[in-house]
Amino acid sequence: MTARTIDPRIGLALSLQAQPGVYALLIGSGTSTGAGIPTGWGVIKDLVRQAAAAAGTPLSADAGDGEIGEWWLKHGDGNELGYSGLLESLGRTPAARSALLHGYFEPTDEDRADNRKVPGRAHHAIAGLVRRGAIRVILTTNFDSLIEQALDQASVPYQVLSTESAIKARKPLHHADCTVIKLHGDYRSLDQKNTLAELTDYGPATHEILHEVMENFGLIINGWSADWDKALVEALHGRHSRRYPLYWSTLYGLGPAAGALIEQHAAAVISNVTADDFFPNLQQRLDSLDALAAPQLSEDMAIARLKRLLPHKESYIEIRELLAAEISPVATYIRERGGMAPPGDFATVFDNECLTLRSSSQTLVRLIATGVALDRERIHADLWVWAVQQLLKARVPVSSYTDAWYNLAHYPALLTLRAIAMIAVTEDREDVFIRAATEPKWKDAYSQRDPEPAFIALQDEIVVDYSLARAAPRWNGTSWIYPQSELISDDMQELIGHLIGSGDDYKKAFGQAEYRMAMAHAFLTIERSTPSAGKYLRAARSRVSGDKNVWQRDFELHGDHQAWGWSPSSVGESDPFATKLDELGTVLARLERW
């Protein structure tokens, strides 16, 4: 009877959790194929087709590998068809080869619209592994920048080493949060390594850092065949350390070069798995181990623990872990809910989803609200800002979606930022709100716009659909003029009403917070943007001084002027800030729905 063996991914996950940071990744072209980046062989076939067309002997659109090989045998350089020889024949210099390859890695507008040549599931999962500290070193033979883009979207700091000079000037590996070592260079530079001659040897600095990685880290290999990279194969053959094992995941069979390395290092092979399955699966296994290792605190226990930790600057890591434990299940739910609503009456499904998202983020929102309220010295303000960023980036690209459902993935982030705003106006923490509204950024994968600050990405009408909020069953037929604002207010009262107060106290805090969100559009961005309408506009009908609404007058009398950078001018002097406030009042008057 054949002995059964345990799935190597189990041992890998256990090792990564027990010893975070001791494994490095080595990834090749197979890691990026799911994102629409071709493999080396895919590039070869396309370049041969182009060469055949240019030679006046075009190949058929469905030409197979045999036909492509025959064409090269007749018309090529006399050598066997291969990535290295082909590129050297078609591009005589590094600059020429760089120009040939550029289009394979740089997305067009159509590519972006179809979610091609942008970070895929594998890249986002790798960034997640880096963010949690499981991986700190990434070796890659790829020219594309998808790993870097995924790290940027995950707000993970990193250093990129793609040249000898960059390697010489690097931070030590153990001092950097993450190091991406691009062994073959970057497609945007002329230092790419493509030909057999270029791949035969590395420079001394590259040899040195490769030796450091090989001897001091375990290795997880994905999407790399070992067929072309002679210098990298030799570096692996020269690896003497057996301190940490080697894992090799592959979709297809591996050739003799890879087989020799696997045998030499007794590597654990994970077969028949794509990168887009392997890395997210590994991330999920680590999440499961985390849940097992750290039993969920009750809400009261979590808040009590936060209160004990708040006065101490050295409690930063513990508070971050406390928040992360609440963010993780919320982020997992957001990732798994997809972009399409389940069947049923959409207004009912939508309202239920708002309640589900509110419930799932309840402990987190209350922790952050409590923290902002009690952190008088702003010792841990970075963490409240960090939490908003984590919730923003929990919304990941999906294959298909409806706007109303997909946009609602940011509802926990909206509730969190609104909680910070409400606590800010009641506890004199407006500087914390300004940071939380401006420092976290969101880049829409389906848009060409630059990353936007949280107060723009989390506007009421962007996250919450007007028609569905208006038709929500919770209203029992009541028709609201500002249904998004009413829905958010209803959920915020459930979440932090006990911290703010009831009745007029709550209404005032909510109105002040909505007005501060509007102020952000006037004072915290250089681009013209329009604030959200909301029920604070109806309350503003009560004119208290000339044309100034109640919220503007409230800010002038009681707001934190210093946080917003306002030093009221002496009588008779020009006051640009006051002028902007008046201009904002005019904008808000136009937004009001009578």
C-alpha positions, 0 to 999 in steps of 0.5 A: 500500500502506498504511504500517504504524505501530508500536504506540504502546505500544512508544514509551510503554513506552520513554519511561516506562523512560528517563524515569521520572516525567515522565508524568502520568495523566489518568483518567476514569470508563472506568478504573473500569468494570472494577471495577463503577463505572458511567460517567457515562452509566451513572449517567444511565440508572439515575437516569432509571429511578429518576426514572421509577419515582418519577413513576409511569411506570416504564420496562421493565427492558431499556429502551434508550437510545432509550426512556430518552431519550424518557421524559426528553423527555416528563417532563424539564426540557425540555433534552437529556438529559445528566449535568449537566442531569439531576443539576441537575434531580434534586439542587438542591444539592451535598449532594443531588447527593452523596446521589444519587451515593453508592450508585454508588461505595460498595460494599455487602457483596454488592459486596465479596463479588463483587469489585465497587467495589473496586480492579480490575486497572487500579487495581493496575497504576497503583499498580504504575507509581507504586511503580516511579516511572514515574508520580508525578502522577494527574489524575482526574475520578472521584469514587471512591477506588479509586486511593487504595485501590490505592496503600494496598495497594501501600504507596505514600505519596501526597497527595490534592488534591480541594479548593482549600484542599488544593491551596494547602497541598500539597507541591510535585509534585516533592517528593511520591512521588505526587500524586492530583488529584481535579479533580471532588472526592470522592464523600464530600464536598460539593465535587463538580463535576457540573453544567455550571455546576460543570464550566465553571470551576475555582478559581485553585489548580486552574488553577495546578496544572493549568497546571503539569502540562500544561506540565511533564509528558507525559500519558497519558489513559485512560477520559476522553471530554472530552465534559462537562469544559469547564474541563479541555478548555480547560486541555488546549487551552491546553497549549503544551509539546511537550516530552513527547508525549500518549497517549490510550487508549480502548475506544470511539470518541471525540467531536469534543472529544477529536478536536480535542485529539488533532489539536492535540497530535498525540496517539498514540491507542491504540484498542480496549483496556480500562483493565484491559488497557491498564495491566497490559500497560504494566506488563508491557512495563516489566518486560520492558525492566527484564529486558533492561536488567539481566542477572540476577546469579547467586546467588553474585554477588548475595550477594557484591555485597550483602556489599560494599554492607552496611557503607555507609548510602548503599548503600540504593538499590543494595541495594533494587534488588538485592532488587527484582530478585529480588522482581519475578520472584517477584511476577510468578509469584505474580500469574500463577499464579491462584487455581485449581490445575492438574489432577492429584493435588492433594497432588502438585501442591501439594507441587510448587508449594511446591518451585517457590515455594521455588526461585523465592525461593531467592536472595531468601531467602538475600540477606535472611538474609545481610543480617540476619546481617551488618547488625550496626548495623541500617543496612538493617533497613528493607529487610528489612521492605520485602521482606516487605511486597512479597511480601505484596502480590504476592498479588492478588485473583483472579476464582475460587480454592480456598483451599489454592492461593490461600493458598499465594501467600504461601509466599515471604513466609512463608519470608522471615519465617521466615528472618529469625526464624531468623537473629534468634535465632542472631545476636541480631537479635530487634528486626529480627524484631519489625519484620519481623513487625509492620510489614508488613501484609496486607489480605484483599480478600475479608474485612472484617477490618482489615489484619493484621501479617505474623506473623498473615497468615503463620501456618503453618495459614493459608498451608499446608493441613494435609491437603495438607502431610500427604499431600505425596509428599516424605514417602514415606508418613511421617505427621507430627503437625505436617505444615505445620511439618515442610514449612516446616522441610524447605524452610528447611533447604534455603534457609538451613541452610548459614547456621545449621548442621546437626543440633541447631543447625538444630533449635534455631534452627527451634524458637526461631524458631517460639517467637518467632512464638508470642510475637508473638501474646502480646506484639505485638498487642492482639487475642487471637490463637492461635499456630500449632502446630508441632513446637517443641511436641513438643520443649517436652515436655522440662520443665526447670523446673516447668511451663516448656517448653524454649523459654520457659526458653531465652528467659528465659536467652538471649533478647533481653529488651530487644527484647521490652520485658522488664526482669525485676523484682526478686525478690518484685515483680510481673512482668507480662511473666513472667506473660504468658510463663507464660500463653503456656506454658499456651496452647502446652500446650493446642495440643500434639497428642499 
